Amino acid sequence: MKLLPRSLHGKILLGYIVLGGLFVLLVFAALDQVRHLLSRVDDEHHVTRMHDVVREARRLEKNYLLFRKPSELKAAVGKAEEALALMRRDRALMQRAAPGFSLDELEQSLADWRDLLDDRLQRRIRPGDPISPLEERMTEVGKQVFEESERLSDQAREAMRRALSGQESQLYTIMIAAIALVLVIGQLVTRRVVAPLREVESDLVRVGTGNQARLTPRDRDDEIAALVSAFNRALGDLEERQLAVLRTARLASLGTMLSGVAHELNNPLSNISLSAQLLQEETESADPRRVGGYVEQIDDQVQRAQRIVRTLLDFARDSHFARITQPLAPLVEETIALLSAEQPDAGEAVMLRVEPGLMIYADGQRMQQALLNIIRNALEACIDAGLTPHITVRGLMRDGGTEVTVSDNGPGIDTRNLQRVFDPFFTTKPVGKGSGLGLFVVHEIAAEHGGKAGIHNRPEGGTQVSLWIPAEETHS
C-alpha cells in the first residue's frame, strides 16, 4: 500500500475521489444504456410504422374486393408504395431492429404486391365482375406481405425485449460491482483510518485505568503519529506533575512528623546519656555485670535511634517507582512507627490484622505514603469528633490481588462528599488545617500500581478506606 497517502486527510480524500469516480462511471454507464435503448426503440418504431402502413394497405385491398370501389384500390396502391419507400429508406434500421430477418424477400414481395395492385387498378372494373385470377394472385401476395411484415414486427419486439432484459442484467452487474467496490473501499478505509484510531483509543483506555505507559508510536499516518506524540508528551508532563504532587505530599508529611521525630529521638539519646553517666561512675568499682548492663542499654538505644532515622530516611528518599513482591505486615508496621513519631498514641490506636505471610506487589515507599495518609486521616477524624480512635488495618487476597482496608470508629463522611474525597485539594477541614491532597495521593498511588482505591461509610459507624493492588502475575 505504498501508493496510499501517509496522512488520514489524504486517505479520506482519496476515498472520496474513488467513490466520486465510481458514481460518475455509473452515471455515464446508465446514460449509455439509455441511449442504446432509445436507439433500439427508434429502430423498432420504424418497423412498426412500416407494418402499420402494410396493415392499412391490406385493409384497403379487402374493402376493394368487397365493394369494388376504385378509390379503395387506388389508396391501397399508395399505401403499398409508401410501405416500400419506408422499407428502402430505413432498411439498415429495420435490419438492426430484427437481426437475422431476410428483408430482401419481404421487399420483393412488397414490390410484387404493389405491382399487382397497380396492374389491377389500370384495368376497367365493373361491380358485377367476378374475382379474377389476377385478384386472387393479388390477395395471395398481399396476405404473404402482411404475414412477413407482422413476423418482422414480432422479431423486432422480441429483440427489443431481449435488449431490455440484457440492459437490466448489465445494470444489476454494475450495481453488484459498485457495491463490491464500495465494500472494498470501506474495508480499506477501516483498516487504514479507523483501525489506527481504535488502537489509539485502546491505548487511551489503558491510560485511563491508571497505566501511564507511553502510547505505542505509529508512523504510518502523519496525524496518528502526531497525535500519539502529543499524548506521550502530555503523559510525560502528567507523570512529572504527579511525582511533584507525591513529593510535595511526602515532604508535607515529613514536616508534620519532624517535631515528633525530634521528641522520639530525644528519648533514646537521654537514655544513652544517662547510661553513659552511670557507666562513668562505675569505672572505679568496675563491676563487670553492671558495666555490661549499661553497655547493653546504650547499644539498644542507639539501635532504636538508628531505626527511627532509617525509617524516616527511607520514607523521605526520592526513589524511582519500582514494584517488588514483599510482605505487607512490615510495611504497615513501619508506617505505624512513622506515624507514632507524629502522634504518640497511634501505636495503641491502630490494630493490625494482617497475616504474616500475606504478600503485596508494590513500591514500598509509595505504599507507606498511601497507608500513612489513610491512617492519619482516620486518626484525625476520630480526634476531631472527640472520640477515642480505634483503627483496624486488615489485609486479604481478593480478585487476584491484595486488598488493604483501614476502618475507623469516626463520624463517617457526608454522603454528598463521598464522590469527591479523592479529588485534588478537596477537604472538609478548616482553612489552613488540611491541603486536600491526602486521599488524592492515595488514589494516584493506587492508579500508578494498576489498582484502585475506594471509600464508604460502615453500617455500624465510621469509615472504611480500601486499597486494592493487583498481584504480579495478573498485573503483567
SENUNU-903514 format. One record per residue (C-alpha): residue number from 1; residue in one letter; x, y, z. Coordinates in Angstrom, 3 decimals. Layout:
(rec NUM, "A", (X, Y, Z))
...
// end
This chain:
(rec 1, "M", (0.000, 0.000, 0.000))
(rec 2, "K", (2.861, 2.362, -0.708))
(rec 3, "L", (0.621, 4.263, -3.145))
(rec 4, "L", (-1.698, 5.361, -0.350))
(rec 5, "P", (-1.090, 8.824, 1.155))
(rec 6, "R", (0.558, 8.925, 4.564))
(rec 7, "S", (-1.986, 11.288, 6.070))
(rec 8, "L", (-5.530, 10.438, 7.139))
(rec 9, "H", (-6.751, 13.502, 5.260))
(rec 10, "G", (-5.159, 12.202, 2.079))
(rec 11, "K", (-6.647, 8.723, 2.529))
(rec 12, "I", (-10.136, 10.072, 3.183))
(rec 13, "L", (-9.796, 12.428, 0.201))
(rec 14, "L", (-8.651, 9.509, -1.961))
(rec 15, "G", (-11.689, 7.523, -0.801))
(rec 16, "Y", (-13.999, 10.389, -1.792))
(rec 17, "I", (-12.302, 10.684, -5.194))
(rec 18, "V", (-12.641, 6.957, -5.857))
(rec 19, "L", (-16.287, 6.951, -4.795))
(rec 20, "G", (-16.932, 10.074, -6.848))
(rec 21, "G", (-15.270, 8.487, -9.875))
(rec 22, "L", (-17.349, 5.350, -9.354))
(rec 23, "F", (-20.513, 7.438, -9.227))
(rec 24, "V", (-19.566, 9.268, -12.433))
(rec 25, "L", (-18.837, 5.954, -14.171))
(rec 26, "L", (-22.210, 4.611, -13.081))
(rec 27, "V", (-23.963, 7.722, -14.380))
(rec 28, "F", (-22.186, 7.514, -17.744))
(rec 29, "A", (-22.888, 3.783, -17.954))
(rec 30, "A", (-26.577, 4.424, -17.252))
(rec 31, "L", (-26.683, 7.222, -19.836))
(rec 32, "D", (-25.025, 4.977, -22.408))
(rec 33, "Q", (-27.586, 2.268, -21.741))
(rec 34, "V", (-30.406, 4.798, -22.038))
(rec 35, "R", (-29.011, 5.991, -25.391))
(rec 36, "H", (-28.697, 2.398, -26.566))
(rec 37, "L", (-32.271, 1.624, -25.543))
(rec 38, "L", (-33.568, 4.780, -27.201))
(rec 39, "S", (-31.805, 3.726, -30.386))
(rec 40, "R", (-33.416, 0.277, -30.212))
(rec 41, "V", (-36.806, 1.857, -29.525))
(rec 42, "D", (-36.341, 4.115, -32.578))
(rec 43, "D", (-35.398, 1.118, -34.721))
(rec 44, "E", (-38.442, -0.815, -33.530))
(rec 45, "H", (-40.581, 2.274, -34.209))
(rec 46, "H", (-39.567, 2.247, -37.904))
(rec 47, "V", (-40.522, -1.421, -38.214))
(rec 48, "T", (-43.865, -0.776, -36.515))
(rec 49, "R", (-44.548, 2.204, -38.737))
(rec 50, "M", (-43.896, 0.180, -41.899))
(rec 51, "H", (-46.043, -2.669, -40.588))
(rec 52, "D", (-48.898, -0.272, -39.845))
(rec 53, "V", (-48.748, 1.031, -43.425))
(rec 54, "V", (-48.859, -2.554, -44.747))
(rec 55, "R", (-51.842, -3.278, -42.486))
(rec 56, "E", (-53.629, -0.202, -43.818))
(rec 57, "A", (-52.903, -1.234, -47.436))
(rec 58, "R", (-54.224, -4.714, -46.669))
(rec 59, "R", (-57.438, -3.230, -45.214))
(rec 60, "L", (-57.957, -1.079, -48.317))
(rec 61, "E", (-57.415, -4.131, -50.515))
(rec 62, "K", (-60.142, -6.062, -48.670))
(rec 63, "N", (-62.524, -3.116, -48.904))
(rec 64, "Y", (-61.990, -3.012, -52.642))
(rec 65, "L", (-62.716, -6.699, -53.012))
(rec 66, "L", (-65.934, -6.244, -51.025))
(rec 67, "F", (-67.278, -3.006, -52.519))
(rec 68, "R", (-65.405, -2.787, -55.856))
(rec 69, "K", (-64.616, 0.877, -55.387))
(rec 70, "P", (-61.660, 2.051, -57.485))
(rec 71, "S", (-60.808, 4.679, -54.870))
(rec 72, "E", (-60.102, 1.944, -52.309))
(rec 73, "L", (-57.795, 0.191, -54.741))
(rec 74, "K", (-56.018, 3.433, -55.607))
(rec 75, "A", (-55.460, 4.153, -51.886))
(rec 76, "A", (-54.135, 0.622, -51.415))
(rec 77, "V", (-51.595, 1.181, -54.201))
(rec 78, "G", (-50.469, 4.378, -52.490))
(rec 79, "K", (-50.046, 2.653, -49.151))
(rec 80, "A", (-48.108, -0.213, -50.717))
(rec 81, "E", (-45.839, 2.324, -52.428))
(rec 82, "E", (-45.388, 4.142, -49.073))
(rec 83, "A", (-44.501, 0.903, -47.259))
(rec 84, "L", (-41.970, 0.027, -49.976))
(rec 85, "A", (-40.410, 3.510, -49.729))
(rec 86, "L", (-40.168, 3.270, -45.930))
(rec 87, "M", (-38.523, -0.114, -46.172))
(rec 88, "R", (-35.939, 1.045, -48.678))
(rec 89, "R", (-35.197, 4.199, -46.719))
(rec 90, "D", (-34.945, 2.579, -43.249))
(rec 91, "R", (-33.602, -0.798, -44.319))
(rec 92, "A", (-30.468, -0.579, -42.110))
(rec 93, "L", (-32.516, 0.450, -39.063))
(rec 94, "M", (-35.019, -2.367, -39.614))
(rec 95, "Q", (-32.220, -4.887, -40.057))
(rec 96, "R", (-30.704, -3.703, -36.753))
(rec 97, "A", (-34.121, -3.937, -35.098))
(rec 98, "A", (-34.605, -7.552, -36.253))
(rec 99, "P", (-31.194, -9.155, -36.771))
(rec 100, "G", (-31.294, -12.259, -38.966))
(rec 101, "F", (-34.564, -11.417, -40.701))
(rec 102, "S", (-34.461, -11.634, -44.525))
(rec 103, "L", (-35.563, -8.182, -45.656))
(rec 104, "D", (-34.845, -8.990, -49.315))
(rec 105, "E", (-37.757, -11.425, -49.506))
(rec 106, "L", (-40.107, -9.008, -47.812))
(rec 107, "E", (-39.032, -6.173, -50.088))
(rec 108, "Q", (-39.509, -8.328, -53.186))
(rec 109, "S", (-42.935, -9.499, -52.036))
(rec 110, "L", (-43.947, -5.945, -51.223))
(rec 111, "A", (-42.838, -4.780, -54.682))
(rec 112, "D", (-44.774, -7.646, -56.357))
(rec 113, "W", (-47.889, -6.804, -54.348))
(rec 114, "R", (-47.629, -3.150, -55.297))
(rec 115, "D", (-47.320, -4.103, -58.982))
(rec 116, "L", (-50.322, -6.413, -58.777))
(rec 117, "L", (-52.396, -3.734, -57.114))
(rec 118, "D", (-51.351, -1.168, -59.712))
(rec 119, "D", (-51.991, -3.634, -62.556))
(rec 120, "R", (-55.494, -4.278, -61.284))
(rec 121, "L", (-56.087, -0.539, -60.961))
(rec 122, "Q", (-55.218, 0.030, -64.641))
(rec 123, "R", (-57.938, -2.359, -65.793))
(rec 124, "R", (-61.616, -1.407, -66.035))
(rec 125, "I", (-63.615, -2.571, -63.053))
(rec 126, "R", (-67.299, -3.372, -63.053))
(rec 127, "P", (-69.077, -4.028, -59.770))
(rec 128, "G", (-70.630, -7.227, -61.061))
(rec 129, "D", (-67.386, -8.781, -62.360))
(rec 130, "P", (-66.310, -11.987, -60.592))
(rec 131, "I", (-62.947, -12.208, -58.842))
(rec 132, "S", (-60.353, -12.696, -61.497))
(rec 133, "P", (-57.165, -14.788, -61.279))
(rec 134, "L", (-55.219, -11.504, -61.014))
(rec 135, "E", (-57.203, -10.507, -57.967))
(rec 136, "E", (-56.681, -13.936, -56.435))
(rec 137, "R", (-52.949, -13.589, -57.006))
(rec 138, "M", (-53.040, -10.050, -55.610))
(rec 139, "T", (-54.846, -11.279, -52.468))
(rec 140, "E", (-52.415, -14.144, -52.007))
(rec 141, "V", (-49.331, -11.931, -52.286))
(rec 142, "G", (-50.919, -9.291, -50.058))
(rec 143, "K", (-51.538, -11.889, -47.370))
(rec 144, "Q", (-47.923, -13.048, -47.669))
(rec 145, "V", (-46.633, -9.476, -47.367))
(rec 146, "F", (-48.756, -8.839, -44.289))
(rec 147, "E", (-47.617, -12.050, -42.582))
(rec 148, "E", (-43.942, -11.344, -43.301))
(rec 149, "S", (-44.361, -7.786, -42.120))
(rec 150, "E", (-46.030, -8.983, -38.958))
(rec 151, "R", (-43.260, -11.508, -38.396))
(rec 152, "L", (-40.702, -8.708, -38.827))
(rec 153, "S", (-42.571, -6.623, -36.271))
(rec 154, "D", (-42.717, -9.575, -33.840))
(rec 155, "Q", (-38.985, -10.198, -34.206))
(rec 156, "A", (-38.266, -6.516, -33.626))
(rec 157, "R", (-40.373, -6.551, -30.450))
(rec 158, "E", (-38.665, -9.741, -29.263))
(rec 159, "A", (-35.237, -8.216, -29.931))
(rec 160, "M", (-36.367, -5.147, -28.020))
(rec 161, "R", (-37.454, -7.308, -25.090))
(rec 162, "R", (-34.123, -9.143, -25.090))
(rec 163, "A", (-32.284, -5.830, -25.203))
(rec 164, "L", (-34.259, -4.580, -22.216))
(rec 165, "S", (-33.558, -7.796, -20.340))
(rec 166, "G", (-29.864, -7.577, -21.223))
(rec 167, "Q", (-29.696, -3.960, -20.101))
(rec 168, "E", (-31.356, -4.918, -16.822))
(rec 169, "S", (-28.764, -7.658, -16.286))
(rec 170, "Q", (-25.987, -5.205, -17.047))
(rec 171, "L", (-27.443, -2.727, -14.558))
(rec 172, "Y", (-27.524, -5.440, -11.893))
(rec 173, "T", (-23.933, -6.387, -12.742))
(rec 174, "I", (-22.822, -2.766, -12.476))
(rec 175, "M", (-24.681, -2.375, -9.186))
(rec 176, "I", (-23.093, -5.514, -7.737))
(rec 177, "A", (-19.655, -4.386, -8.914))
(rec 178, "A", (-20.274, -0.945, -7.416))
(rec 179, "I", (-21.361, -2.448, -4.092))
(rec 180, "A", (-18.304, -4.716, -4.069))
(rec 181, "L", (-16.045, -1.762, -4.810))
(rec 182, "V", (-17.688, 0.315, -2.078))
(rec 183, "L", (-17.194, -2.550, 0.382))
(rec 184, "V", (-13.549, -2.844, -0.643))
(rec 185, "I", (-13.049, 0.894, -0.216))
(rec 186, "G", (-14.896, 0.768, 3.120))
(rec 187, "Q", (-12.687, -2.071, 4.283))
(rec 188, "L", (-9.615, -0.175, 3.167))
(rec 189, "V", (-10.758, 2.964, 4.979))
(rec 190, "T", (-11.497, 0.875, 8.070))
(rec 191, "R", (-8.071, -0.714, 8.016))
(rec 192, "R", (-6.166, 2.430, 7.161))
(rec 193, "V", (-8.183, 5.066, 9.033))
(rec 194, "V", (-10.452, 3.575, 11.674))
(rec 195, "A", (-8.126, 0.789, 12.863))
(rec 196, "P", (-5.278, 3.150, 13.900))
(rec 197, "L", (-7.794, 5.317, 15.753))
(rec 198, "R", (-9.143, 2.233, 17.511))
(rec 199, "E", (-5.598, 1.305, 18.552))
(rec 200, "V", (-5.059, 4.793, 19.965))
(rec 201, "E", (-8.427, 4.533, 21.727))
(rec 202, "S", (-7.364, 1.215, 23.275))
(rec 203, "D", (-4.126, 2.799, 24.494))
(rec 204, "L", (-6.077, 5.709, 25.966))
(rec 205, "V", (-8.413, 3.313, 27.789))
(rec 206, "R", (-5.330, 1.657, 29.267))
(rec 207, "V", (-4.026, 5.064, 30.337))
(rec 208, "G", (-7.430, 5.855, 31.822))
(rec 209, "T", (-7.135, 2.822, 34.136))
(rec 210, "G", (-4.005, 4.337, 35.648))
(rec 211, "N", (-1.331, 2.719, 33.496))
(rec 212, "Q", (0.790, 5.630, 32.366))
(rec 213, "A", (2.992, 3.682, 29.979))
(rec 214, "R", (3.597, 5.577, 26.773))
(rec 215, "L", (1.355, 5.056, 23.758))
(rec 216, "T", (2.756, 2.843, 21.028))
(rec 217, "P", (4.363, 5.047, 18.331))
(rec 218, "R", (2.769, 4.706, 14.880))
(rec 219, "D", (4.422, 6.212, 11.852))
(rec 220, "R", (2.090, 5.080, 9.067))
(rec 221, "D", (-0.207, 8.103, 9.352))
(rec 222, "D", (1.052, 11.614, 9.911))
(rec 223, "E", (-1.945, 12.663, 12.009))
(rec 224, "I", (-1.870, 9.477, 14.117))
(rec 225, "A", (1.877, 9.815, 14.700))
(rec 226, "A", (1.425, 13.462, 15.700))
(rec 227, "L", (-1.480, 12.543, 17.992))
(rec 228, "V", (0.484, 9.755, 19.683))
(rec 229, "S", (3.490, 12.037, 20.091))
(rec 230, "A", (1.317, 14.755, 21.641))
(rec 231, "F", (-0.291, 12.288, 24.047))
(rec 232, "N", (3.087, 10.888, 25.032))
(rec 233, "R", (4.319, 14.400, 25.773))
(rec 234, "A", (1.179, 15.063, 27.798))
(rec 235, "L", (1.672, 11.786, 29.699))
(rec 236, "G", (5.269, 12.769, 30.412))
(rec 237, "D", (4.153, 16.137, 31.767))
(rec 238, "L", (1.385, 14.457, 33.772))
(rec 239, "E", (3.832, 11.973, 35.255))
(rec 240, "E", (6.205, 14.763, 36.255))
(rec 241, "R", (3.365, 16.703, 37.873))
(rec 242, "Q", (2.142, 13.589, 39.638))
(rec 243, "L", (5.613, 12.932, 41.003))
(rec 244, "A", (5.769, 16.558, 42.117))
(rec 245, "V", (2.428, 16.187, 43.926))
(rec 246, "L", (3.573, 12.966, 45.600))
(rec 247, "R", (6.871, 14.570, 46.554))
(rec 248, "T", (5.084, 17.608, 47.945))
(rec 249, "A", (2.690, 15.474, 49.950))
(rec 250, "R", (5.569, 13.387, 51.297))
(rec 251, "L", (7.511, 16.487, 52.295))
(rec 252, "A", (4.408, 17.865, 53.992))
(rec 253, "S", (4.133, 14.626, 55.955))
(rec 254, "L", (7.807, 14.854, 56.839))
(rec 255, "G", (7.355, 18.407, 58.041))
(rec 256, "T", (4.463, 17.333, 60.236))
(rec 257, "M", (6.477, 14.442, 61.685))
(rec 258, "L", (9.718, 16.322, 62.343))
(rec 259, "S", (8.730, 17.616, 65.754))
(rec 260, "G", (7.521, 14.162, 66.770))
(rec 261, "V", (10.691, 12.554, 65.448))
(rec 262, "A", (12.811, 15.019, 67.399))
(rec 263, "H", (10.923, 14.047, 70.536))
(rec 264, "E", (11.195, 10.366, 69.667))
(rec 265, "L", (14.952, 10.690, 69.171))
(rec 266, "N", (15.320, 12.635, 72.407))
(rec 267, "N", (14.213, 9.627, 74.493))
(rec 268, "P", (16.940, 7.212, 73.331))
(rec 269, "L", (19.531, 9.979, 73.440))
(rec 270, "S", (18.559, 10.760, 77.067))
(rec 271, "N", (18.786, 7.061, 77.920))
(rec 272, "I", (22.202, 6.845, 76.238))
(rec 273, "S", (23.404, 9.897, 78.179))
(rec 274, "L", (22.125, 8.518, 81.487))
(rec 275, "S", (23.672, 5.091, 80.882))
(rec 276, "A", (26.972, 6.717, 79.905))
(rec 277, "Q", (26.999, 8.775, 83.132))
(rec 278, "L", (26.245, 5.723, 85.238))
(rec 279, "L", (28.919, 3.787, 83.385))
(rec 280, "Q", (31.390, 6.564, 84.100))
(rec 281, "E", (30.552, 6.402, 87.807))
(rec 282, "E", (31.010, 2.639, 87.836))
(rec 283, "T", (34.534, 2.740, 86.433))
(rec 284, "E", (36.012, 2.733, 89.922))
(rec 285, "S", (34.096, -0.323, 91.172))
(rec 286, "A", (34.378, -1.969, 87.746))
(rec 287, "D", (31.555, -4.444, 88.353))
(rec 288, "P", (31.520, -6.354, 85.053))
(rec 289, "R", (27.824, -7.236, 85.216))
(rec 290, "R", (26.657, -3.685, 85.830))
(rec 291, "V", (29.064, -2.308, 83.224))
(rec 292, "G", (27.783, -4.868, 80.727))
(rec 293, "G", (24.197, -3.885, 81.503))
(rec 294, "Y", (24.912, -0.209, 80.876))
(rec 295, "V", (26.685, -1.006, 77.606))
(rec 296, "E", (23.740, -3.175, 76.503))
(rec 297, "Q", (21.306, -0.336, 77.287))
(rec 298, "I", (23.421, 2.105, 75.285))
(rec 299, "D", (23.518, -0.309, 72.312))
(rec 300, "D", (19.717, -0.845, 72.438))
(rec 301, "Q", (19.020, 2.881, 72.473))
(rec 302, "V", (21.492, 3.508, 69.637))
(rec 303, "Q", (19.765, 0.858, 67.554))
(rec 304, "R", (16.400, 2.400, 68.427))
(rec 305, "A", (17.574, 5.811, 67.221))
(rec 306, "Q", (19.045, 4.262, 64.092))
(rec 307, "R", (15.707, 2.586, 63.290))
(rec 308, "I", (13.880, 5.882, 63.656))
(rec 309, "V", (16.364, 7.708, 61.448))
(rec 310, "R", (16.490, 4.883, 58.872))
(rec 311, "T", (12.685, 4.695, 58.649))
(rec 312, "L", (12.496, 8.456, 58.247))
(rec 313, "L", (15.210, 8.474, 55.569))
(rec 314, "D", (13.579, 5.618, 53.671))
(rec 315, "F", (10.303, 7.488, 53.662))
(rec 316, "A", (11.940, 10.764, 52.616))
(rec 317, "R", (14.141, 9.288, 49.882))
(rec 318, "D", (13.077, 10.327, 46.347))
(rec 319, "S", (13.310, 6.928, 44.690))
(rec 320, "H", (12.135, 5.678, 41.315))
(rec 321, "F", (8.905, 3.720, 41.142))
(rec 322, "A", (9.756, 0.039, 41.465))
(rec 323, "R", (7.365, -2.730, 42.465))
(rec 324, "I", (8.532, -5.858, 44.225))
(rec 325, "T", (6.708, -8.687, 45.941))
(rec 326, "Q", (7.154, -8.146, 49.696))
(rec 327, "P", (5.371, -8.901, 52.989))
(rec 328, "L", (2.558, -6.482, 53.787))
(rec 329, "A", (2.769, -6.601, 57.580))
(rec 330, "P", (6.245, -4.960, 57.885))
(rec 331, "L", (5.129, -2.128, 55.579))
(rec 332, "V", (2.153, -1.399, 57.831))
(rec 333, "E", (4.244, -1.699, 61.000))
(rec 334, "E", (6.870, 0.753, 59.702))
(rec 335, "T", (4.076, 3.124, 58.691))
(rec 336, "I", (2.608, 2.992, 62.201))
(rec 337, "A", (6.092, 3.600, 63.625))
(rec 338, "L", (6.453, 6.695, 61.428))
(rec 339, "L", (3.034, 7.920, 62.494))
(rec 340, "S", (3.868, 7.298, 66.156))
(rec 341, "A", (6.615, 9.888, 65.902))
(rec 342, "E", (3.941, 12.410, 64.953))
(rec 343, "Q", (1.133, 11.071, 67.177))
(rec 344, "P", (2.482, 9.045, 70.109))
(rec 345, "D", (-0.872, 7.313, 70.704))
(rec 346, "A", (-1.016, 5.963, 67.144))
(rec 347, "G", (0.614, 2.669, 68.133))
(rec 348, "E", (-2.107, 1.934, 70.672))
(rec 349, "A", (-4.949, 3.224, 68.468))
(rec 350, "V", (-4.101, 1.102, 65.434))
(rec 351, "M", (-4.740, -2.641, 65.420))
(rec 352, "L", (-3.046, -4.732, 62.777))
(rec 353, "R", (-4.973, -7.689, 61.340))
(rec 354, "V", (-2.626, -8.865, 58.593))
(rec 355, "E", (-1.466, -12.425, 58.120))
(rec 356, "P", (2.317, -12.666, 58.435))
(rec 357, "G", (2.633, -14.474, 55.095))
(rec 358, "L", (0.427, -12.057, 53.111))
(rec 359, "M", (2.425, -10.526, 50.233))
(rec 360, "I", (1.845, -7.412, 48.150))
(rec 361, "Y", (3.322, -6.480, 44.762))
(rec 362, "A", (4.029, -2.789, 45.268))
(rec 363, "D", (6.533, 0.018, 45.632))
(rec 364, "G", (7.213, 0.044, 49.368))
(rec 365, "Q", (7.787, 3.783, 49.740))
(rec 366, "R", (4.633, 4.774, 47.884))
(rec 367, "M", (2.573, 2.155, 49.695))
(rec 368, "Q", (3.795, 3.538, 53.026))
(rec 369, "Q", (2.850, 7.034, 51.894))
(rec 370, "A", (-0.676, 5.869, 50.959))
(rec 371, "L", (-1.149, 3.994, 54.254))
(rec 372, "L", (0.235, 6.936, 56.213))
(rec 373, "N", (-2.324, 9.283, 54.633))
(rec 374, "I", (-5.233, 6.876, 55.212))
(rec 375, "I", (-4.387, 6.095, 58.846))
(rec 376, "R", (-3.629, 9.743, 59.665))
(rec 377, "N", (-6.986, 10.811, 58.198))
(rec 378, "A", (-8.730, 8.171, 60.307))
(rec 379, "L", (-6.956, 9.287, 63.497))
(rec 380, "E", (-7.685, 12.959, 62.862))
(rec 381, "A", (-11.351, 12.268, 62.082))
(rec 382, "C", (-11.811, 10.465, 65.398))
(rec 383, "I", (-9.870, 13.040, 67.426))
(rec 384, "D", (-11.711, 15.996, 65.822))
(rec 385, "A", (-15.007, 14.313, 66.724))
(rec 386, "G", (-13.865, 13.881, 70.359))
(rec 387, "L", (-13.701, 10.090, 70.087))
(rec 388, "T", (-11.008, 7.685, 71.230))
(rec 389, "P", (-9.530, 6.338, 67.975))
(rec 390, "H", (-9.875, 2.646, 67.204))
(rec 391, "I", (-8.299, 1.972, 63.812))
(rec 392, "T", (-8.157, -1.508, 62.282))
(rec 393, "V", (-5.876, -2.344, 59.353))
(rec 394, "R", (-6.733, -5.585, 57.572))
(rec 395, "G", (-5.206, -7.365, 54.610))
(rec 396, "L", (-6.551, -10.162, 52.433))
(rec 397, "M", (-6.267, -11.664, 48.978))
(rec 398, "R", (-9.159, -10.705, 46.686))
(rec 399, "D", (-9.777, -10.833, 42.919))
(rec 400, "G", (-6.219, -11.772, 42.086))
(rec 401, "G", (-4.632, -9.040, 44.195))
(rec 402, "T", (-4.004, -7.768, 47.707))
(rec 403, "E", (-6.586, -5.572, 49.415))
(rec 404, "V", (-5.759, -3.404, 52.418))
(rec 405, "T", (-8.657, -1.885, 54.367))
(rec 406, "V", (-8.439, 0.778, 57.084))
(rec 407, "S", (-11.560, 1.065, 59.252))
(rec 408, "D", (-12.195, 3.660, 61.949))
(rec 409, "N", (-14.882, 4.464, 64.517))
(rec 410, "G", (-15.182, 8.091, 63.466))
(rec 411, "P", (-18.290, 10.065, 62.474))
(rec 412, "G", (-18.144, 8.957, 58.809))
(rec 413, "I", (-18.327, 11.146, 55.728))
(rec 414, "D", (-21.299, 13.117, 54.432))
(rec 415, "T", (-22.794, 11.137, 51.534))
(rec 416, "R", (-22.660, 14.281, 49.380))
(rec 417, "N", (-18.866, 14.319, 49.759))
(rec 418, "L", (-18.181, 10.614, 49.229))
(rec 419, "Q", (-17.807, 11.068, 45.456))
(rec 420, "R", (-15.380, 13.973, 45.898))
(rec 421, "V", (-12.963, 12.829, 48.595))
(rec 422, "F", (-10.430, 11.611, 46.009))
(rec 423, "D", (-10.472, 14.947, 44.130))
(rec 424, "P", (-7.316, 17.052, 44.499))
(rec 425, "F", (-7.476, 19.846, 47.077))
(rec 426, "F", (-10.896, 18.767, 48.343))
(rec 427, "T", (-11.090, 18.919, 52.144))
(rec 428, "T", (-13.755, 19.422, 54.796))
(rec 429, "K", (-11.224, 20.719, 57.331))
(rec 430, "P", (-10.923, 24.406, 58.222))
(rec 431, "V", (-8.722, 26.634, 56.065))
(rec 432, "G", (-5.047, 26.134, 56.878))
(rec 433, "K", (-5.539, 22.754, 58.536))
(rec 434, "G", (-5.728, 20.436, 55.520))
(rec 435, "S", (-4.270, 20.505, 51.997))
(rec 436, "G", (-6.855, 18.206, 50.417))
(rec 437, "L", (-4.094, 16.047, 48.888))
(rec 438, "G", (-4.166, 13.065, 51.276))
(rec 439, "L", (-6.771, 10.852, 49.627))
(rec 440, "F", (-5.947, 12.235, 46.182))
(rec 441, "V", (-2.393, 10.934, 46.659))
(rec 442, "V", (-3.835, 7.583, 47.779))
(rec 443, "H", (-5.933, 7.401, 44.592))
(rec 444, "E", (-2.942, 8.308, 42.404))
(rec 445, "I", (-0.700, 5.721, 44.075))
(rec 446, "A", (-3.360, 3.043, 43.552))
(rec 447, "A", (-3.724, 4.006, 39.880))
(rec 448, "E", (0.056, 4.006, 39.483))
(rec 449, "H", (0.040, 0.373, 40.637))
(rec 450, "G", (-2.798, -0.524, 38.267))
(rec 451, "G", (-5.151, -0.886, 41.256))
(rec 452, "K", (-7.964, 1.156, 42.721))
(rec 453, "A", (-8.971, 2.935, 45.906))
(rec 454, "G", (-12.447, 3.087, 47.424))
(rec 455, "I", (-14.224, 4.545, 50.414))
(rec 456, "H", (-17.587, 4.028, 52.100))
(rec 457, "N", (-19.351, 4.571, 55.394))
(rec 458, "R", (-19.719, 1.451, 57.522))
(rec 459, "P", (-23.238, 0.487, 58.652))
(rec 460, "E", (-22.032, 0.258, 62.265))
(rec 461, "G", (-20.470, 3.724, 62.045))
(rec 462, "G", (-17.173, 5.118, 60.886))
(rec 463, "T", (-15.444, 4.968, 57.560))
(rec 464, "Q", (-13.587, 2.249, 55.675))
(rec 465, "V", (-10.979, 3.019, 53.026))
(rec 466, "S", (-9.863, 0.165, 50.753))
(rec 467, "L", (-6.756, -0.066, 48.627))
(rec 468, "W", (-6.573, -2.907, 46.072))
(rec 469, "I", (-3.264, -3.699, 44.363))
(rec 470, "P", (-3.095, -6.424, 41.662))
(rec 471, "A", (-0.735, -9.316, 42.120))
(rec 472, "E", (2.365, -9.639, 39.972))
(rec 473, "E", (1.034, -12.286, 37.616))
(rec 474, "T", (-2.310, -10.556, 36.946))
(rec 475, "H", (-0.742, -7.153, 36.538))
(rec 476, "S", (1.778, -8.283, 33.987))
// end
